[in-house]
Amino acid sequence: MKLKKFIYITIWAFLMLIVSFIVHAGIEIQLLKYQESHDIATQWVKVFGDASCALPIWLIYLLPIVFIAFGIWFGFFFWQKVYIEHLQNK
């Protein structure tokens, strides 16, 4: 049961990491549209070698950390709802 719980929580954390990349892309697209419409020069940041990003460096690293933390919390929360409370109500 402990391994099953660990895998369940890990899957939630990984899912939220993927969601953080989607949110990151959405924020960056909106930022680039805003900068283009207002003739603001884009400040590109080098991350992970040759990759470039228009978001501030703190936001680039904060988004995955926050979303993984929420994923872990969701994992514990739904583990309690699905496996503990559901089994007790049977």
C-alpha positions as a Python dict, from the first residue, in 0.01 Angstrom:
ca = {
    (1, 'M'): (0, 0, 0),
    (2, 'K'): (291, 238, 69),
    (3, 'L'): (435, 187, -280),
    (4, 'K'): (92, 246, -434),
    (5, 'K'): (58, 571, -238),
    (6, 'F'): (408, 683, -342),
    (7, 'I'): (334, 614, -709),
    (8, 'Y'): (-4, 791, -686),
    (9, 'I'): (151, 1105, -536),
    (10, 'T'): (442, 1096, -783),
    (11, 'I'): (202, 1079, -1076),
    (12, 'W'): (12, 1380, -942),
    (13, 'A'): (339, 1575, -905),
    (14, 'F'): (443, 1483, -1260),
    (15, 'L'): (101, 1578, -1396),
    (16, 'M'): (121, 1918, -1231),
    (17, 'L'): (474, 1966, -1369),
    (18, 'I'): (331, 1918, -1718),
    (19, 'V'): (49, 2162, -1636),
    (20, 'S'): (311, 2416, -1522),
    (21, 'F'): (474, 2402, -1867),
    (22, 'I'): (137, 2471, -2030),
    (23, 'V'): (71, 2763, -1792),
    (24, 'H'): (426, 2890, -1854),
    (25, 'A'): (364, 2888, -2230),
    (26, 'G'): (31, 3068, -2190),
    (27, 'I'): (183, 3340, -1971),
    (28, 'E'): (476, 3385, -2209),
    (29, 'I'): (246, 3411, -2514),
    (30, 'Q'): (35, 3677, -2340),
    (31, 'L'): (348, 3867, -2233),
    (32, 'L'): (490, 3864, -2586),
    (33, 'K'): (158, 3981, -2732),
    (34, 'Y'): (143, 4264, -2480),
    (35, 'Q'): (502, 4369, -2546),
    (36, 'E'): (448, 4361, -2920),
    (37, 'S'): (128, 4565, -2907),
    (38, 'H'): (293, 4831, -2688),
    (39, 'D'): (628, 4835, -2873),
    (40, 'I'): (822, 4716, -2568),
    (41, 'A'): (1156, 4547, -2628),
    (42, 'T'): (1164, 4185, -2513),
    (43, 'Q'): (1429, 4088, -2261),
    (44, 'W'): (1530, 3730, -2343),
    (45, 'V'): (1674, 3517, -2063),
    (46, 'K'): (1901, 3218, -2130),
    (47, 'V'): (1790, 2910, -1939),
    (48, 'F'): (1904, 2547, -1954),
    (49, 'G'): (2186, 2610, -2199),
    (50, 'D'): (2067, 2753, -2530),
    (51, 'A'): (1695, 2790, -2452),
    (52, 'S'): (1557, 3144, -2431),
    (53, 'C'): (1255, 3268, -2242),
    (54, 'A'): (1081, 3606, -2218),
    (55, 'L'): (962, 3559, -1860),
    (56, 'P'): (1157, 3688, -1560),
    (57, 'I'): (1407, 3435, -1424),
    (58, 'W'): (1228, 3406, -1088),
    (59, 'L'): (901, 3313, -1259),
    (60, 'I'): (1070, 3055, -1482),
    (61, 'Y'): (1186, 2857, -1180),
    (62, 'L'): (898, 2940, -943),
    (63, 'L'): (619, 2801, -1165),
    (64, 'P'): (738, 2437, -1170),
    (65, 'I'): (820, 2443, -798),
    (66, 'V'): (476, 2576, -704),
    (67, 'F'): (293, 2338, -937),
    (68, 'I'): (489, 2035, -811),
    (69, 'A'): (406, 2138, -453),
    (70, 'F'): (36, 2158, -548),
    (71, 'G'): (69, 1821, -720),
    (72, 'I'): (202, 1663, -403),
    (73, 'W'): (-77, 1825, -203),
    (74, 'F'): (-340, 1707, -456),
    (75, 'G'): (-188, 1358, -437),
    (76, 'F'): (-227, 1340, -59),
    (77, 'F'): (-572, 1501, -72),
    (78, 'F'): (-716, 1269, -336),
    (79, 'W'): (-542, 965, -185),
    (80, 'Q'): (-740, 1038, 130),
    (81, 'K'): (-1065, 1088, -64),
    (82, 'V'): (-1033, 796, -305),
    (83, 'Y'): (-855, 525, -109),
    (84, 'I'): (-919, 597, 259),
    (85, 'E'): (-1266, 752, 283),
    (86, 'H'): (-1407, 551, -8),
    (87, 'L'): (-1293, 221, 147),
    (88, 'Q'): (-1432, 319, 488),
    (89, 'N'): (-1775, 398, 339),
    (90, 'K'): (-1810, 54, 177),
}
